[in-house]
Amino acid sequence: MTKPKLFQYAVCPFCCKVEALLNYKNVPYEAVEVHPLNKKEIRFSPDYKKVPIYIDSNGKQVNDSTPIMRHIDKEYPEKRVFEQNPVAKEKEDEWLKWSDEVLVKALPPVIYQKFGDAVKAFEYITKVGKFSCFQKFYIKYSGAVAMTMVAKKSAKRQNITEPEQHLRETLKDWEKALEGSPFLGGIKPNGADLAVYGILKSISNLPGFSIIEENTKVIDWYHKLDELTNKIEYAHS
């Protein structure tokens, strides 16, 4: 058995979902930062050209964030996260779907709506990954241009005219889901808790995170998960 690898982008919300689970379970792993433009680090994957890609401790490749999380939960069963009870599982699945289809889509119009904010996001990526000076410059500015355009198209497609307010309203849905419990999973986090936390964690170093901090219930829940997931150091390449 070898140390598992997570091929990722530093600010990818789907990658951060997987990181959150690995850290919660105290699993040592190697995080491999993928070049966001040429993706040379994942050329070994013939059919799947996205991140995250997870290579488990036995060398098996697993693709896509939620399937990866479920795989890890079985690979390291000592601290099970995903619900087993059918009723609880149905609720968990509902919020997992919400996290991928609603929450994730609310973020780009906020964090990439201004070119300067997009540059900050890609500057963070280049600091985390091992890139040459030329690569850092190219990734930062070409990536920022591309994502600014993507954010505008995303906002238009979703009929979002006020991105910040849209994110505030989206967070209210999660606030209601947490009503009466420390976590969606009750006294301990379940798969949906860690997925939503990871998605929000992905913008923790970006200007848009201040909107999350405005919601007292959500940010308190977030800090509880911070305490539960920040206990491990991992190799980064």
C-alpha positions as CSV (number, residue, x, y, z in Angstrom):
1,M,0.0,0.0,0.0
2,T,1.2,3.5,-0.8
3,K,0.2,7.0,0.2
4,P,-2.9,8.1,-1.9
5,K,-2.6,11.0,-4.4
6,L,-5.1,13.7,-5.1
7,F,-4.7,15.5,-8.4
8,Q,-6.3,18.9,-7.9
9,Y,-6.5,22.7,-8.4
10,A,-6.0,24.6,-5.2
11,V,-9.2,26.7,-5.5
12,C,-11.3,24.0,-7.2
13,P,-14.4,23.5,-5.0
14,F,-14.8,19.9,-6.0
15,C,-11.2,19.1,-5.1
16,C,-11.6,20.9,-1.7
17,K,-14.6,18.6,-1.0
18,V,-12.2,15.6,-1.2
19,E,-9.5,17.4,0.8
20,A,-12.0,18.1,3.6
21,L,-12.9,14.4,3.9
22,L,-9.2,13.2,3.8
23,N,-8.3,15.7,6.5
24,Y,-11.3,14.9,8.6
25,K,-10.3,11.2,8.5
26,N,-6.6,12.1,9.2
27,V,-5.5,10.3,6.0
28,P,-1.9,11.3,4.9
29,Y,-1.9,11.9,1.2
30,E,0.0,13.6,-1.6
31,A,-1.7,16.6,-3.2
32,V,-0.6,17.1,-6.8
33,E,-1.3,20.6,-8.2
34,V,-2.4,20.2,-11.9
35,H,-1.4,22.9,-14.5
36,P,-4.8,24.4,-15.1
37,L,-4.1,25.0,-18.8
38,N,-2.2,22.1,-20.2
39,K,-3.1,19.5,-17.5
40,K,0.1,17.6,-18.1
41,E,0.0,16.0,-14.6
42,I,-3.1,14.0,-15.5
43,R,-2.1,12.8,-19.0
44,F,-1.9,9.3,-17.5
45,S,-5.8,9.4,-17.4
46,P,-6.9,8.5,-21.0
47,D,-10.6,9.1,-20.7
48,Y,-11.1,11.5,-17.7
49,K,-9.4,15.0,-18.1
50,K,-10.9,16.8,-15.1
51,V,-10.0,17.2,-11.5
52,P,-10.2,15.8,-8.9
53,I,-8.6,12.5,-9.7
54,Y,-7.8,10.2,-6.8
55,I,-5.3,7.4,-6.8
56,D,-6.0,5.3,-3.7
57,S,-3.6,3.4,-1.5
58,N,-3.8,0.3,-3.8
59,G,-3.2,2.4,-7.0
60,K,-6.8,2.4,-8.1
61,Q,-8.0,5.6,-10.0
62,V,-11.3,7.1,-8.9
63,N,-12.8,10.2,-10.7
64,D,-15.2,12.9,-9.7
65,S,-15.6,14.4,-6.2
66,T,-18.6,12.7,-4.7
67,P,-17.7,9.2,-6.0
68,I,-14.2,9.8,-4.6
69,M,-15.5,10.8,-1.2
70,R,-17.7,7.7,-1.1
71,H,-14.7,5.6,-2.1
72,I,-12.5,7.1,0.6
73,D,-15.2,6.6,3.2
74,K,-15.0,2.8,2.5
75,E,-11.3,2.8,2.0
76,Y,-10.8,4.3,5.5
77,P,-13.9,3.0,7.4
78,E,-12.7,3.8,10.9
79,K,-14.5,7.1,11.0
80,R,-17.5,6.6,8.7
81,V,-19.1,9.8,7.3
82,F,-21.8,8.9,4.8
83,E,-25.2,8.1,6.2
84,Q,-26.3,4.4,6.4
85,N,-29.9,5.0,7.6
86,P,-32.2,5.3,4.5
87,V,-34.0,8.4,5.8
88,A,-30.8,10.2,6.8
89,K,-29.2,9.1,3.5
90,E,-32.0,10.6,1.4
91,K,-31.6,14.0,3.2
92,E,-27.8,13.8,2.8
93,D,-28.1,13.0,-0.9
94,E,-30.5,16.0,-1.4
95,W,-27.9,18.3,0.1
96,L,-25.0,16.7,-1.8
97,K,-26.9,17.5,-5.0
98,W,-27.6,21.0,-3.8
99,S,-24.0,21.6,-3.1
100,D,-22.9,20.6,-6.6
101,E,-25.8,22.1,-8.5
102,V,-26.6,25.3,-6.6
103,L,-23.9,26.3,-4.2
104,V,-20.9,25.7,-6.6
105,K,-22.7,27.7,-9.3
106,A,-23.2,30.6,-7.0
107,L,-19.5,31.1,-6.5
108,P,-17.9,32.0,-9.9
109,P,-20.1,35.1,-10.5
110,V,-18.8,36.4,-7.1
111,I,-15.1,35.5,-7.1
112,Y,-14.4,36.0,-10.8
113,Q,-16.7,38.9,-11.7
114,K,-13.8,41.4,-11.5
115,F,-10.6,40.8,-13.4
116,G,-8.6,41.8,-10.3
117,D,-10.3,39.3,-8.1
118,A,-9.7,36.6,-10.8
119,V,-6.0,37.5,-10.8
120,K,-5.9,37.0,-7.0
121,A,-7.4,33.6,-7.4
122,F,-4.9,32.4,-10.0
123,E,-2.1,34.1,-8.0
124,Y,-2.9,31.8,-5.1
125,I,-2.9,28.8,-7.5
126,T,0.6,29.6,-8.7
127,K,1.9,30.0,-5.1
128,V,0.7,26.5,-4.2
129,G,1.8,24.7,-7.4
130,K,5.4,24.1,-8.5
131,F,5.5,26.2,-11.7
132,S,8.2,28.1,-13.5
133,C,8.1,31.9,-13.5
134,F,6.8,32.0,-17.0
135,Q,4.2,29.4,-16.2
136,K,3.1,31.4,-13.2
137,F,2.7,34.6,-15.3
138,Y,0.9,32.7,-18.1
139,I,-1.5,30.8,-15.7
140,K,-2.3,33.9,-13.6
141,Y,-3.3,36.2,-16.4
142,S,-4.7,33.9,-19.1
143,G,-6.6,32.0,-16.4
144,A,-8.0,35.2,-15.0
145,V,-9.2,36.3,-18.4
146,A,-10.8,33.0,-19.1
147,M,-12.5,32.7,-15.7
148,T,-13.8,36.3,-15.8
149,M,-15.6,35.4,-19.1
150,V,-16.9,32.1,-17.6
151,A,-18.2,34.0,-14.6
152,K,-20.1,36.4,-16.7
153,K,-21.6,33.6,-18.8
154,S,-22.5,31.7,-15.7
155,A,-24.3,34.7,-14.2
156,K,-26.2,35.3,-17.4
157,R,-27.2,31.7,-17.7
158,Q,-28.5,31.7,-14.1
159,N,-30.2,35.1,-14.4
160,I,-28.0,36.4,-11.6
161,T,-27.9,40.2,-11.7
162,E,-26.5,40.7,-8.1
163,P,-23.9,37.9,-7.5
164,E,-23.2,38.8,-3.9
165,Q,-26.9,38.9,-2.9
166,H,-27.5,35.6,-4.8
167,L,-24.8,33.9,-2.7
168,R,-26.3,35.3,0.5
169,E,-29.7,33.9,-0.4
170,T,-28.1,30.5,-1.3
171,L,-26.3,30.4,2.1
172,K,-29.7,31.0,3.8
173,D,-30.8,27.6,2.4
174,W,-27.9,25.9,4.2
175,E,-28.6,27.9,7.4
176,K,-32.1,26.5,7.4
177,A,-30.8,23.0,6.8
178,L,-28.6,23.3,9.9
179,E,-31.4,24.6,12.2
180,G,-31.4,22.8,15.5
181,S,-28.2,20.8,15.0
182,P,-24.5,21.5,15.0
183,F,-24.2,19.7,11.7
184,L,-26.5,18.3,9.0
185,G,-25.5,14.9,10.3
186,G,-26.5,15.8,13.8
187,I,-23.8,15.7,16.5
188,K,-21.1,14.9,13.9
189,P,-20.7,15.9,10.2
190,N,-21.9,13.7,7.4
191,G,-20.9,13.6,3.7
192,A,-23.0,16.7,2.9
193,D,-21.5,18.7,5.7
194,L,-18.0,18.0,4.4
195,A,-18.9,18.6,0.8
196,V,-20.5,22.0,1.6
197,Y,-17.6,22.9,3.9
198,G,-15.0,22.0,1.2
199,I,-16.8,24.1,-1.4
200,L,-16.8,27.1,0.9
201,K,-13.2,26.4,1.9
202,S,-12.2,26.8,-1.7
203,I,-12.7,30.6,-1.5
204,S,-11.4,31.1,2.0
205,N,-8.4,33.0,0.6
206,L,-10.4,35.1,-1.8
207,P,-12.4,38.4,-1.4
208,G,-15.8,36.7,-1.7
209,F,-15.4,34.8,1.5
210,S,-16.5,37.9,3.4
211,I,-20.0,37.1,2.3
212,I,-19.9,33.8,4.1
213,E,-18.6,35.4,7.2
214,E,-21.7,37.6,7.3
215,N,-23.9,34.6,8.1
216,T,-23.4,33.8,11.8
217,K,-24.9,30.3,11.7
218,V,-23.0,29.2,8.7
219,I,-19.7,30.7,9.8
220,D,-20.0,29.1,13.2
221,W,-20.7,25.7,11.6
222,Y,-17.7,26.4,9.2
223,H,-15.3,27.1,12.1
224,K,-16.4,23.8,13.9
225,L,-15.4,21.9,10.8
226,D,-12.2,23.9,10.5
227,E,-11.3,22.5,13.9
228,L,-12.1,18.9,12.8
229,T,-10.3,19.0,9.5
230,N,-7.1,21.0,10.1
231,K,-5.2,18.3,12.0
232,I,-3.1,16.9,9.2
233,E,-0.1,17.9,7.1
234,Y,0.1,16.5,3.6
235,A,2.8,16.4,0.9
236,H,2.3,18.9,-1.9
237,S,3.9,18.5,-5.3
